[in-house]
Amino acid sequence: MIDGKNTMSCAEFQDRMPELIGSGEKAAHHPHIQTCELCRALLADLETIAEAARQLFPVVEPPEKLWAKIESAIKSEDAGEDSVGVMQPN
Amino acid sequence: MVGNIAEAEDLTQEAFLQLHRKIATFRGDSAFSTWLHRLAINVVLMQLRKKGLSLISLDEAMEPAPEEGPGRSFGAPDLTLTGAIDRLALERAVGDLPAGYRLIFILHDVEGFEHNEIAAMLDCSIGNSKSQLHKARLKLRDALRIGPQQEVRP
């Protein structure tokens, strides 16, 4: 579809979309969007997905036992390193 | 990123062990938080590789195979998403994204990092981060428009 107002095609507009959206500009104010129903719908969908993403994957705090496990793993790794290279008595 | 809590806990432990081993190599070229994030992301990518995903490095994660990329969006307008997106459907679709797209999408849209922060974490350009995020959203749109019901139609 060619936008008669600014002669930008959908392909050209969609190629510019990542930069347009990522720069924080109001993509919805772009002249192509004003005249192209298809790209307007695409932009609305992408904004809906970005909005919905904020509700995804609630942060799960690691359980206390995991910290104990990590501490223990680090200590045993350190102990292993300490024993390497140490001359053993005959 | 890995989709299950037990595996995420194992990777948390591995990330801390890596931190313990490598902290002396931190030279202050970037913020410590950026360095730590990159270390943790590498731990996750290594795990994905072990599970058989064709990931060798962050660079490869950032460049999914061409057939994995989204198509251009010249479909019929009546196939657009309408109203609220089902959260579970979106989580499934995110889980099905190629790892590179998933990583950028989660960092930006879910966790709220800016493109310049992601670029520093993943050692890529800001433009690359924007482009990968856009492709990830397009792929999600494709997945959500098709939907599981229509996929099984004869």
gemmi code that builds the backbone of each chain (N, CA, C; Angstrom):
import gemmi

chains = {
    "A": [
        ("MET", (0.852, -1.190, 0.000), (0.000, 0.000, 0.000), (0.887, 1.239, 0.000)),
        ("ILE", (0.575, 2.182, -0.873), (1.360, 3.418, -0.934), (0.580, 4.537, -0.276)),
        ("ASP", (1.226, 5.227, 0.597), (0.607, 6.355, 1.256), (0.763, 7.575, 0.353)),
        ("GLY", (-0.348, 8.050, -0.173), (-0.287, 9.156, -1.111), (0.224, 10.445, -0.508)),
        ("LYS", (0.059, 10.573, 0.815), (0.407, 11.838, 1.447), (1.916, 12.046, 1.483)),
        ("ASN", (2.626, 10.973, 1.792), (4.075, 11.154, 1.882), (4.827, 10.127, 1.056)),
        ("THR", (4.089, 9.405, 0.197), (4.624, 8.400, -0.723), (5.440, 7.313, -0.034)),
        ("MET", (5.253, 7.147, 1.249), (5.966, 6.065, 1.935), (5.124, 4.794, 1.856)),
        ("SER", (5.745, 3.705, 1.412), (5.013, 2.444, 1.335), (4.987, 1.782, 2.701)),
        ("CYS", (4.137, 0.762, 2.848), (4.076, 0.017, 4.110), (5.429, -0.632, 4.399)),
        ("ALA", (6.059, -1.165, 3.334), (7.354, -1.818, 3.539), (8.372, -0.822, 4.088)),
        ("GLU", (8.383, 0.361, 3.515), (9.337, 1.379, 3.988), (9.014, 1.788, 5.421)),
        ("PHE", (7.738, 1.975, 5.693), (7.357, 2.366, 7.057), (7.734, 1.269, 8.044)),
        ("GLN", (7.442, 0.015, 7.675), (7.729, -1.091, 8.607), (9.231, -1.287, 8.799)),
        ("ASP", (9.999, -0.960, 7.777), (11.457, -1.006, 7.946), (11.923, 0.034, 8.965)),
        ("ARG", (11.224, 1.135, 9.022), (11.625, 2.207, 9.945), (11.014, 2.048, 11.325)),
        ("MET", (10.073, 1.115, 11.454), (9.349, 0.981, 12.735), (10.240, 0.731, 13.953)),
        ("PRO", (11.247, -0.184, 13.862), (12.055, -0.439, 15.076), (12.684, 0.842, 15.611)),
        ("GLU", (13.218, 1.660, 14.710), (13.870, 2.908, 15.136), (12.830, 3.897, 15.640)),
        ("LEU", (11.716, 3.956, 14.922), (10.649, 4.905, 15.269), (10.088, 4.598, 16.662)),
        ("ILE", (9.795, 3.331, 16.902), (9.226, 2.936, 18.201), (10.290, 3.041, 19.284)),
        ("GLY", (11.509, 2.569, 18.960), (12.576, 2.526, 19.959), (13.091, 3.900, 20.366)),
        ("SER", (12.863, 4.902, 19.518), (13.381, 6.237, 19.839), (12.461, 6.993, 20.774)),
        ("GLY", (11.293, 6.409, 21.043), (10.362, 7.066, 21.947), (9.482, 8.089, 21.247)),
        ("GLU", (9.677, 8.232, 19.920), (8.793, 9.129, 19.171), (7.384, 8.556, 19.179)),
        ("LYS", (6.429, 9.407, 18.996), (5.050, 8.931, 18.901), (4.824, 8.376, 17.498)),
        ("ALA", (5.001, 7.058, 17.369), (4.848, 6.452, 16.050), (3.433, 6.679, 15.520)),
        ("ALA", (2.482, 6.775, 16.447), (1.087, 6.951, 16.030), (0.870, 8.291, 15.331)),
        ("HIS", (1.797, 9.225, 15.517), (1.649, 10.534, 14.879), (2.292, 10.581, 13.498)),
        ("HIS", (2.928, 9.500, 13.105), (3.605, 9.492, 11.804), (2.560, 9.628, 10.681)),
        ("PRO", (2.870, 10.413, 9.648), (1.891, 10.618, 8.561), (1.400, 9.309, 7.935)),
        ("HIS", (2.295, 8.327, 7.816), (1.865, 7.064, 7.197), (0.764, 6.395, 8.026)),
        ("ILE", (0.928, 6.446, 9.346), (-0.064, 5.824, 10.229), (-1.432, 6.505, 10.113)),
        ("GLN", (-1.387, 7.792, 9.861), (-2.644, 8.536, 9.757), (-3.482, 8.059, 8.572)),
        ("THR", (-2.799, 7.505, 7.555), (-3.522, 7.175, 6.325), (-3.585, 5.681, 6.037)),
        ("CYS", (-2.849, 4.873, 6.791), (-2.785, 3.436, 6.466), (-3.390, 2.598, 7.593)),
        ("GLU", (-4.514, 1.998, 7.291), (-5.225, 1.206, 8.294), (-4.420, -0.028, 8.711)),
        ("LEU", (-3.738, -0.623, 7.725), (-2.972, -1.847, 7.981), (-1.836, -1.595, 8.978)),
        ("CYS", (-1.060, -0.556, 8.728), (0.071, -0.268, 9.623), (-0.412, 0.271, 10.965)),
        ("ARG", (-1.558, 0.947, 10.951), (-2.140, 1.418, 12.214), (-2.506, 0.217, 13.086)),
        ("ALA", (-3.095, -0.806, 12.448), (-3.472, -2.020, 13.180), (-2.222, -2.743, 13.690)),
        ("LEU", (-1.185, -2.781, 12.849), (0.062, -3.435, 13.257), (0.657, -2.727, 14.477)),
        ("LEU", (0.715, -1.410, 14.408), (1.279, -0.644, 15.521), (0.460, -0.875, 16.799)),
        ("ALA", (-0.860, -0.881, 16.660), (-1.720, -1.097, 17.838), (-1.445, -2.464, 18.449)),
        ("ASP", (-1.278, -3.477, 17.590), (-0.995, -4.830, 18.089), (0.333, -4.876, 18.842)),
        ("LEU", (1.354, -4.249, 18.272), (2.679, -4.290, 18.915), (2.646, -3.555, 20.256)),
        ("GLU", (1.881, -2.473, 20.307), (1.759, -1.745, 21.575), (0.988, -2.576, 22.600)),
        ("THR", (-0.020, -3.307, 22.126), (-0.794, -4.175, 23.026), (0.106, -5.274, 23.606)),
        ("ILE", (0.957, -5.843, 22.754), (1.868, -6.904, 23.213), (2.845, -6.345, 24.240)),
        ("ALA", (3.410, -5.163, 23.964), (4.369, -4.561, 24.899), (3.696, -4.258, 26.237)),
        ("GLU", (2.458, -3.798, 26.155), (1.702, -3.485, 27.385), (1.444, -4.765, 28.185)),
        ("ALA", (1.018, -5.818, 27.475), (0.694, -7.085, 28.146), (1.941, -7.713, 28.766)),
        ("ALA", (3.105, -7.450, 28.164), (4.351, -8.072, 28.648), (4.667, -7.662, 30.080)),
        ("ARG", (4.209, -6.481, 30.462), (4.527, -6.004, 31.822), (3.873, -6.862, 32.888)),
        ("GLN", (2.824, -7.590, 32.490), (2.123, -8.445, 33.470), (2.711, -9.857, 33.502)),
        ("LEU", (3.685, -10.130, 32.663), (4.186, -11.506, 32.548), (5.203, -11.840, 33.630)),
        ("PHE", (5.350, -13.105, 33.855), (6.430, -13.656, 34.667), (6.685, -12.848, 35.947)),
        ("PRO", (5.792, -12.945, 36.912), (6.035, -12.236, 38.166), (7.379, -12.631, 38.752)),
        ("VAL", (8.060, -11.665, 39.354), (9.398, -11.918, 39.895), (9.298, -12.950, 41.024)),
        ("VAL", (10.083, -13.990, 40.908), (10.110, -15.028, 41.952), (11.404, -14.856, 42.732)),
        ("GLU", (11.283, -14.547, 44.008), (12.480, -14.396, 44.844), (13.069, -15.776, 45.122)),
        ("PRO", (14.373, -15.924, 45.019), (14.981, -17.223, 45.349), (14.729, -17.569, 46.820)),
        ("PRO", (14.450, -18.843, 47.127), (14.191, -19.224, 48.516), (15.461, -19.123, 49.369)),
        ("GLU", (15.281, -18.973, 50.658), (16.421, -18.842, 51.582), (17.389, -20.027, 51.448)),
        ("LYS", (16.816, -21.220, 51.268), (17.678, -22.412, 51.218), (18.646, -22.348, 50.029)),
        ("LEU", (18.253, -21.614, 49.007), (19.153, -21.512, 47.849), (20.416, -20.733, 48.217)),
        ("TRP", (20.245, -19.662, 49.011), (21.422, -18.887, 49.420), (22.378, -19.742, 50.247)),
        ("ALA", (21.794, -20.574, 51.125), (22.624, -21.476, 51.938), (23.383, -22.445, 51.036)),
        ("LYS", (22.693, -22.924, 50.008), (23.295, -23.877, 49.074), (24.445, -23.217, 48.301)),
        ("ILE", (24.215, -21.969, 47.890), (25.245, -21.248, 47.140), (26.477, -21.019, 48.026)),
        ("GLU", (26.211, -20.618, 49.271), (27.317, -20.367, 50.205), (28.140, -21.634, 50.392)),
        ("SER", (27.418, -22.745, 50.558), (28.092, -24.023, 50.760), (28.902, -24.418, 49.520)),
        ("ALA", (28.329, -24.172, 48.329), (29.037, -24.520, 47.081), (30.310, -23.684, 46.940)),
        ("ILE", (30.227, -22.405, 47.297), (31.404, -21.529, 47.195), (32.485, -21.978, 48.174)),
        ("LYS", (32.051, -22.320, 49.406), (33.032, -22.759, 50.415), (33.718, -24.045, 49.967)),
        ("SER", (32.926, -24.982, 49.430), (33.555, -26.245, 49.042), (34.469, -26.037, 47.839)),
        ("GLU", (34.118, -25.080, 46.957), (35.004, -24.790, 45.833), (36.317, -24.181, 46.347)),
        ("ASP", (36.199, -23.257, 47.319), (37.397, -22.643, 47.912), (38.270, -23.707, 48.589)),
        ("ALA", (37.621, -24.617, 49.299), (38.360, -25.670, 49.993), (39.108, -26.535, 48.989)),
        ("GLY", (38.457, -26.805, 47.854), (39.083, -27.588, 46.793), (40.303, -26.884, 46.235)),
        ("GLU", (40.185, -25.553, 46.046), (41.308, -24.785, 45.513), (42.463, -24.767, 46.494)),
        ("ASP", (42.105, -24.638, 47.800), (43.151, -24.574, 48.824), (43.992, -25.842, 48.828)),
        ("SER", (43.339, -26.994, 48.562), (44.060, -28.252, 48.640), (44.939, -28.477, 47.409)),
        ("VAL", (44.599, -27.780, 46.290), (45.398, -27.954, 45.073), (46.747, -27.268, 45.268)),
        ("GLY", (47.803, -27.951, 44.944), (49.135, -27.344, 45.007), (49.759, -27.377, 46.377)),
        ("VAL", (49.023, -27.874, 47.360), (49.588, -27.946, 48.701), (50.379, -29.245, 48.813)),
        ("MET", (51.601, -29.148, 49.217), (52.428, -30.349, 49.354), (51.888, -31.223, 50.477)),
        ("GLN", (51.626, -32.423, 50.161), (51.141, -33.346, 51.185), (52.337, -33.969, 51.911)),
        ("PRO", (52.230, -34.035, 53.250), (53.331, -34.663, 53.987), (53.446, -36.145, 53.656)),
        ("ASN", (54.650, -36.642, 53.619), (54.858, -38.068, 53.335), (54.443, -38.922, 54.508)),
    ],
    "B": [
        ("MET", (13.297, -17.037, 31.639), (14.069, -17.343, 30.419), (14.133, -18.847, 30.164)),
        ("VAL", (14.280, -19.643, 31.253), (14.362, -21.092, 31.052), (13.032, -21.787, 31.301)),
        ("GLY", (12.098, -21.105, 31.930), (10.742, -21.628, 32.021), (10.467, -22.563, 33.178)),
        ("ASN", (11.421, -22.812, 34.052), (11.042, -23.559, 35.257), (11.912, -23.168, 36.448)),
        ("ILE", (11.282, -23.181, 37.615), (11.894, -22.596, 38.814), (13.125, -23.384, 39.264)),
        ("ALA", (13.046, -24.716, 39.237), (14.189, -25.520, 39.705), (15.434, -25.223, 38.862)),
        ("GLU", (15.228, -25.139, 37.551), (16.357, -24.864, 36.661), (16.866, -23.437, 36.881)),
        ("ALA", (15.951, -22.517, 37.116), (16.358, -21.124, 37.380), (17.200, -21.057, 38.656)),
        ("GLU", (16.845, -21.873, 39.672), (17.628, -21.879, 40.918), (19.021, -22.453, 40.676)),
        ("ASP", (19.092, -23.504, 39.876), (20.410, -24.077, 39.549), (21.281, -23.032, 38.833)),
        ("LEU", (20.647, -22.296, 37.932), (21.405, -21.296, 37.175), (21.792, -20.113, 38.057)),
        ("THR", (20.940, -19.794, 39.024), (21.292, -18.736, 39.984), (22.559, -19.143, 40.731)),
        ("GLN", (22.580, -20.398, 41.176), (23.773, -20.890, 41.892), (25.000, -20.836, 40.980)),
        ("GLU", (24.833, -21.294, 39.745), (25.969, -21.301, 38.824), (26.468, -19.877, 38.559)),
        ("ALA", (25.528, -18.936, 38.465), (25.925, -17.538, 38.224), (26.752, -17.009, 39.397)),
        ("PHE", (26.343, -17.344, 40.618), (27.115, -16.879, 41.779), (28.486, -17.551, 41.847)),
        ("LEU", (28.535, -18.823, 41.467), (29.843, -19.502, 41.445), (30.758, -18.852, 40.402)),
        ("GLN", (30.177, -18.550, 39.238), (30.968, -17.871, 38.191), (31.437, -16.504, 38.683)),
        ("LEU", (30.534, -15.821, 39.390), (30.890, -14.505, 39.932), (32.072, -14.637, 40.885)),
        ("HIS", (32.014, -15.643, 41.749), (33.074, -15.870, 42.724), (34.412, -16.157, 42.026)),
        ("ARG", (34.312, -16.933, 40.923), (35.550, -17.292, 40.207), (36.123, -16.111, 39.432)),
        ("LYS", (35.237, -15.261, 38.913), (35.698, -14.265, 37.934), (35.745, -12.841, 38.455)),
        ("ILE", (35.350, -12.629, 39.684), (35.221, -11.238, 40.138), (36.557, -10.493, 40.059)),
        ("ALA", (37.646, -11.219, 40.181), (38.962, -10.552, 40.111), (39.249, -10.027, 38.707)),
        ("THR", (38.504, -10.539, 37.705), (38.756, -10.078, 36.334), (37.936, -8.836, 35.994)),
        ("PHE", (37.064, -8.400, 36.904), (36.279, -7.185, 36.648), (37.207, -5.977, 36.711)),
        ("ARG", (37.277, -5.243, 35.585), (38.241, -4.142, 35.513), (37.584, -2.768, 35.578)),
        ("GLY", (36.272, -2.750, 35.746), (35.598, -1.464, 35.865), (35.383, -0.760, 34.537)),
        ("ASP", (35.485, -1.514, 33.410), (35.244, -0.897, 32.103), (33.770, -0.544, 31.919)),
        ("SER", (32.922, -1.283, 32.623), (31.484, -0.991, 32.564), (30.973, -0.987, 34.001)),
        ("ALA", (29.702, -0.617, 34.151), (29.121, -0.667, 35.493), (29.148, -2.112, 35.987)),
        ("PHE", (29.310, -2.303, 37.285), (29.362, -3.661, 37.808), (28.069, -4.410, 37.498)),
        ("SER", (26.929, -3.698, 37.590), (25.639, -4.359, 37.339), (25.570, -4.874, 35.896)),
        ("THR", (26.135, -4.107, 34.956), (26.141, -4.545, 33.557), (27.002, -5.793, 33.402)),
        ("TRP", (28.168, -5.753, 34.018), (29.098, -6.900, 33.953), (28.443, -8.146, 34.549)),
        ("LEU", (27.782, -7.958, 35.681), (27.139, -9.086, 36.368), (25.985, -9.644, 35.532)),
        ("HIS", (25.213, -8.743, 34.932), (24.102, -9.186, 34.102), (24.606, -10.003, 32.919)),
        ("ARG", (25.686, -9.521, 32.328), (26.245, -10.223, 31.170), (26.724, -11.614, 31.585)),
        ("LEU", (27.368, -11.677, 32.737), (27.845, -12.973, 33.249), (26.650, -13.930, 33.432)),
        ("ALA", (25.578, -13.405, 34.036), (24.394, -14.253, 34.292), (23.745, -14.696, 32.981)),
        ("ILE", (23.684, -13.786, 32.014), (23.090, -14.130, 30.720), (23.921, -15.212, 30.024)),
        ("ASN", (25.222, -15.107, 30.139), (26.076, -16.137, 29.534), (25.853, -17.499, 30.184)),
        ("VAL", (25.627, -17.504, 31.494), (25.330, -18.772, 32.178), (24.049, -19.386, 31.605)),
        ("VAL", (23.048, -18.541, 31.397), (21.774, -19.036, 30.849), (21.973, -19.555, 29.423)),
        ("LEU", (22.714, -18.804, 28.612), (22.915, -19.236, 27.224), (23.703, -20.540, 27.144)),
        ("MET", (24.676, -20.697, 28.043), (25.431, -21.961, 28.080), (24.487, -23.124, 28.386)),
        ("GLN", (23.554, -22.882, 29.311), (22.603, -23.925, 29.677), (21.697, -24.276, 28.496)),
        ("LEU", (21.252, -23.246, 27.772), (20.403, -23.497, 26.606), (21.159, -24.319, 25.563)),
        ("ARG", (22.447, -24.035, 25.433), (23.251, -24.809, 24.487), (23.341, -26.258, 24.924)),
        ("LYS", (23.537, -26.459, 26.245), (23.627, -27.837, 26.748), (22.340, -28.601, 26.466)),
        ("LYS", (21.222, -27.872, 26.489), (19.937, -28.534, 26.255), (19.682, -28.790, 24.786)),
        ("GLY", (20.665, -28.473, 23.953), (20.540, -28.830, 22.540), (20.129, -27.696, 21.653)),
        ("LEU", (19.943, -26.501, 22.214), (19.615, -25.387, 21.344), (20.888, -24.911, 20.662)),
        ("SER", (20.756, -24.507, 19.438), (21.954, -24.188, 18.657), (22.474, -22.797, 18.994)),
        ("LEU", (22.912, -22.664, 20.241), (23.472, -21.389, 20.666), (24.915, -21.597, 21.063)),
        ("ILE", (25.793, -20.859, 20.496), (27.188, -20.966, 20.873), (27.592, -19.739, 21.690)),
        ("SER", (27.097, -18.596, 21.295), (27.534, -17.357, 21.935), (26.395, -16.356, 21.883)),
        ("LEU", (26.613, -15.246, 22.557), (25.617, -14.180, 22.499), (25.400, -13.719, 21.068)),
        ("ASP", (26.495, -13.653, 20.296), (26.366, -13.195, 18.915), (25.396, -14.077, 18.143)),
        ("GLU", (25.527, -15.386, 18.339), (24.637, -16.278, 17.613), (23.219, -16.196, 18.145)),
        ("ALA", (23.112, -15.974, 19.461), (21.775, -15.814, 20.039), (21.087, -14.596, 19.449)),
        ("MET", (21.898, -13.599, 19.105), (21.335, -12.360, 18.581), (20.994, -12.461, 17.105)),
        ("GLU", (21.408, -13.552, 16.469), (21.148, -13.687, 15.039), (20.446, -15.002, 14.752)),
        ("PRO", (19.151, -15.097, 15.069), (18.442, -16.341, 14.789), (18.482, -16.666, 13.293)),
        ("ALA", (18.341, -17.945, 13.001), (18.351, -18.356, 11.597), (17.251, -17.608, 10.845)),
        ("PRO", (17.472, -17.325, 9.537), (16.498, -16.526, 8.784), (15.083, -17.089, 8.833)),
        ("GLU", (14.976, -18.423, 8.815), (13.626, -18.996, 8.795), (12.896, -18.810, 10.126)),
        ("GLU", (13.680, -18.428, 11.164), (13.043, -18.195, 12.461), (12.498, -16.777, 12.587)),
        ("GLY", (12.847, -15.916, 11.664), (12.438, -14.521, 11.760), (10.986, -14.327, 11.365)),
        ("PRO", (10.413, -13.211, 11.784), (9.020, -12.940, 11.429), (8.923, -12.498, 9.987)),
        ("GLY", (7.762, -12.708, 9.392), (7.549, -12.199, 8.049), (7.129, -10.744, 8.122)),
        ("ARG", (7.132, -10.094, 6.954), (6.590, -8.740, 6.918), (5.102, -8.809, 7.180)),
        ("SER", (4.558, -7.734, 7.671), (3.168, -7.774, 8.078), (2.259, -7.087, 7.077)),
        ("PHE", (1.901, -7.839, 6.017), (0.966, -7.275, 5.062), (-0.323, -8.094, 5.061)),
        ("GLY", (-0.597, -8.777, 6.190), (-1.780, -9.632, 6.290), (-3.060, -8.821, 6.325)),
        ("ALA", (-4.162, -9.550, 6.270), (-5.456, -8.871, 6.279), (-5.682, -8.186, 7.620)),
        ("PRO", (-6.232, -6.966, 7.598), (-6.439, -6.249, 8.851), (-7.364, -6.981, 9.813)),
        ("ASP", (-8.254, -7.838, 9.294), (-9.211, -8.482, 10.198), (-8.558, -9.576, 11.042)),
        ("LEU", (-7.260, -9.822, 10.834), (-6.577, -10.811, 11.667), (-5.792, -10.162, 12.805)),
        ("THR", (-6.053, -8.909, 13.057), (-5.324, -8.228, 14.128), (-5.822, -8.704, 15.485)),
        ("LEU", (-5.010, -8.440, 16.491), (-5.398, -8.811, 17.849), (-6.499, -7.863, 18.305)),
        ("THR", (-7.410, -8.386, 19.066), (-8.467, -7.505, 19.569), (-8.528, -7.618, 21.080)),
        ("GLY", (-8.678, -6.500, 21.716), (-8.847, -6.475, 23.173), (-7.616, -6.961, 23.900)),
        ("ALA", (-7.830, -7.454, 25.125), (-6.721, -7.880, 25.960), (-6.160, -9.207, 25.461)),
        ("ILE", (-4.862, -9.388, 25.654), (-4.216, -10.636, 25.260), (-4.256, -11.586, 26.447)),
        ("ASP", (-4.551, -12.844, 26.164), (-4.554, -13.843, 27.228), (-3.123, -14.026, 27.734)),
        ("ARG", (-2.939, -13.864, 29.050), (-1.590, -13.880, 29.618), (-0.889, -15.218, 29.371)),
        ("LEU", (-1.640, -16.316, 29.563), (-1.016, -17.635, 29.386), (-0.616, -17.865, 27.933)),
        ("ALA", (-1.480, -17.394, 27.024), (-1.157, -17.549, 25.591), (0.108, -16.763, 25.261)),
        ("LEU", (0.224, -15.570, 25.837), (1.408, -14.755, 25.572), (2.654, -15.405, 26.188)),
        ("GLU", (2.516, -15.944, 27.408), (3.677, -16.605, 28.029), (4.133, -17.796, 27.199)),
        ("ARG", (3.152, -18.539, 26.669), (3.503, -19.693, 25.806), (4.236, -19.209, 24.568)),
        ("ALA", (3.706, -18.138, 23.982), (4.311, -17.617, 22.748), (5.728, -17.100, 23.019)),
        ("VAL", (5.922, -16.455, 24.164), (7.264, -15.977, 24.517), (8.211, -17.172, 24.673)),
        ("GLY", (7.692, -18.241, 25.300), (8.502, -19.447, 25.491), (8.916, -20.093, 24.177)),
        ("ASP", (8.107, -19.887, 23.140), (8.406, -20.489, 21.836), (9.322, -19.619, 20.969)),
        ("LEU", (9.605, -18.398, 21.429), (10.483, -17.526, 20.628), (11.891, -18.107, 20.557)),
        ("PRO", (12.603, -17.860, 19.446), (14.038, -18.192, 19.431), (14.722, -17.474, 20.600)),
        ("ALA", (15.753, -18.121, 21.169), (16.337, -17.622, 22.418), (16.790, -16.165, 22.348)),
        ("GLY", (17.358, -15.761, 21.209), (17.839, -14.379, 21.084), (16.712, -13.371, 21.178)),
        ("TYR", (15.614, -13.651, 20.476), (14.452, -12.766, 20.536), (13.876, -12.753, 21.952)),
        ("ARG", (13.808, -13.949, 22.550), (13.209, -14.066, 23.888), (13.998, -13.244, 24.898)),
        ("LEU", (15.309, -13.332, 24.762), (16.185, -12.605, 25.681), (15.917, -11.099, 25.614)),
        ("ILE", (15.912, -10.555, 24.418), (15.700, -9.109, 24.261), (14.299, -8.719, 24.721)),
        ("PHE", (13.310, -9.534, 24.347), (11.928, -9.209, 24.710), (11.768, -9.177, 26.230)),
        ("ILE", (12.335, -10.181, 26.907), (12.201, -10.233, 28.366), (12.952, -9.066, 29.005)),
        ("LEU", (14.157, -8.804, 28.529), (14.932, -7.711, 29.126), (14.222, -6.367, 28.951)),
        ("HIS", (13.673, -6.128, 27.755), (13.078, -4.812, 27.484), (11.631, -4.721, 27.953)),
        ("ASP", (10.786, -5.592, 27.415), (9.347, -5.424, 27.635), (8.878, -5.967, 28.980)),
        ("VAL", (9.552, -7.003, 29.487), (9.114, -7.579, 30.764), (9.868, -6.926, 31.924)),
        ("GLU", (11.192, -6.870, 31.811), (11.983, -6.354, 32.944), (12.209, -4.849, 32.884)),
        ("GLY", (11.958, -4.246, 31.744), (11.981, -2.784, 31.663), (13.347, -2.149, 31.442)),
        ("PHE", (14.327, -2.902, 30.960), (15.630, -2.290, 30.649), (15.519, -1.466, 29.364)),
        ("GLU", (16.346, -0.415, 29.284), (16.374, 0.431, 28.087), (17.319, -0.195, 27.056)),
        ("HIS", (17.155, 0.246, 25.803), (17.979, -0.334, 24.739), (19.472, -0.114, 24.988)),
        ("ASN", (19.844, 1.052, 25.526), (21.283, 1.290, 25.757), (21.825, 0.347, 26.833)),
        ("GLU", (20.994, 0.008, 27.822), (21.431, -0.928, 28.866), (21.568, -2.341, 28.285)),
        ("ILE", (20.600, -2.717, 27.450), (20.639, -4.054, 26.836), (21.857, -4.173, 25.917)),
        ("ALA", (22.106, -3.110, 25.157), (23.258, -3.127, 24.245), (24.552, -3.328, 25.031)),
        ("ALA", (24.655, -2.677, 26.191), (25.864, -2.827, 27.008), (25.959, -4.239, 27.583)),
        ("MET", (24.825, -4.777, 28.032), (24.822, -6.130, 28.606), (25.195, -7.188, 27.582)),
        ("LEU", (24.647, -7.036, 26.369), (24.813, -8.080, 25.355), (25.924, -7.760, 24.372)),
        ("ASP", (26.574, -6.613, 24.580), (27.671, -6.224, 23.710), (27.222, -6.161, 22.253)),
        ("CYS", (26.077, -5.528, 22.042), (25.581, -5.338, 20.679), (25.258, -3.853, 20.508)),
        ("SER", (24.853, -3.473, 19.294), (24.525, -2.059, 19.078), (23.102, -1.787, 19.573)),
        ("ILE", (22.834, -0.523, 19.836), (21.479, -0.135, 20.247), (20.494, -0.437, 19.116)),
        ("GLY", (20.932, -0.202, 17.883), (20.083, -0.495, 16.731), (19.736, -1.971, 16.646)),
        ("ASN", (20.706, -2.814, 16.962), (20.474, -4.260, 16.946), (19.444, -4.639, 18.006)),
        ("SER", (19.562, -4.022, 19.173), (18.605, -4.303, 20.243), (17.193, -3.905, 19.814)),
        ("LYS", (17.063, -2.728, 19.218), (15.741, -2.264, 18.759), (15.180, -3.196, 17.694)),
        ("SER", (16.058, -3.580, 16.760), (15.622, -4.428, 15.663), (15.177, -5.810, 16.160)),
        ("GLN", (15.965, -6.395, 17.092), (15.612, -7.717, 17.611), (14.311, -7.671, 18.409)),
        ("LEU", (14.119, -6.590, 19.162), (12.877, -6.451, 19.932), (11.682, -6.368, 18.988)),
        ("HIS", (11.834, -5.597, 17.916), (10.750, -5.441, 16.961), (10.398, -6.787, 16.331)),
        ("LYS", (11.441, -7.543, 15.959), (11.197, -8.856, 15.351), (10.526, -9.790, 16.354)),
        ("ALA", (10.943, -9.702, 17.616), (10.329, -10.547, 18.647), (8.844, -10.230, 18.769)),
        ("ARG", (8.516, -8.933, 18.798), (7.096, -8.562, 18.925), (6.304, -9.018, 17.701)),
        ("LEU", (6.921, -8.912, 16.503), (6.226, -9.366, 15.287), (5.957, -10.867, 15.343)),
        ("LYS", (6.945, -11.606, 15.829), (6.758, -13.061, 15.919), (5.656, -13.403, 16.930)),
        ("LEU", (5.623, -12.656, 18.029), (4.576, -12.888, 19.022), (3.208, -12.575, 18.428)),
        ("ARG", (3.164, -11.498, 17.656), (1.885, -11.139, 17.019), (1.432, -12.245, 16.079)),
        ("ASP", (2.384, -12.754, 15.290), (2.048, -13.866, 14.384), (1.491, -15.039, 15.179)),
        ("ALA", (2.184, -15.385, 16.272), (1.779, -16.546, 17.066), (0.406, -16.328, 17.685)),
        ("LEU", (0.155, -15.130, 18.173), (-1.113, -14.861, 18.849), (-2.264, -14.739, 17.863)),
        ("ARG", (-1.969, -14.289, 16.649), (-3.020, -14.183, 15.631), (-3.442, -15.565, 15.143)),
        ("ILE", (-2.462, -16.462, 15.006), (-2.787, -17.812, 14.526), (-3.553, -18.545, 15.607)),
        ("GLY", (-2.981, -18.580, 16.804), (-3.665, -19.221, 17.929), (-3.654, -20.710, 17.799)),
        ("PRO", (-3.728, -21.423, 18.927), (-3.648, -22.877, 18.890), (-4.831, -23.523, 18.176)),
        ("GLN", (-6.027, -22.903, 18.253), (-7.188, -23.549, 17.637), (-7.038, -23.596, 16.120)),
        ("GLN", (-6.599, -22.454, 15.534), (-6.524, -22.406, 14.082), (-5.380, -23.255, 13.541)),
        ("GLU", (-4.346, -23.457, 14.378), (-3.205, -24.232, 13.916), (-3.582, -25.684, 13.624)),
        ("VAL", (-4.558, -26.217, 14.375), (-4.881, -27.630, 14.205), (-5.990, -27.855, 13.175)),
        ("ARG", (-6.478, -26.782, 12.592), (-7.501, -26.982, 11.557), (-6.919, -27.719, 10.356)),
        ("PRO", (-7.713, -28.618, 9.733), (-7.215, -29.321, 8.545), (-7.054, -28.380, 7.361)),
    ],
}
model = gemmi.Model(1)
for chain_id, residues in chains.items():
    chain = gemmi.Chain(chain_id)
    for i, (resn, *xyz) in enumerate(residues, 1):
        res = gemmi.Residue()
        res.name, res.seqid = resn, gemmi.SeqId(i, " ")
        for name, pos in zip(("N", "CA", "C"), xyz):
            atom = gemmi.Atom()
            atom.name, atom.element = name, gemmi.Element(name[0])
            atom.pos, atom.b_iso = gemmi.Position(*pos), 0.0
            res.add_atom(atom)
        chain.add_residue(res)
    model.add_chain(chain)
structure = gemmi.Structure()
structure.add_model(model)
structure.setup_entities()
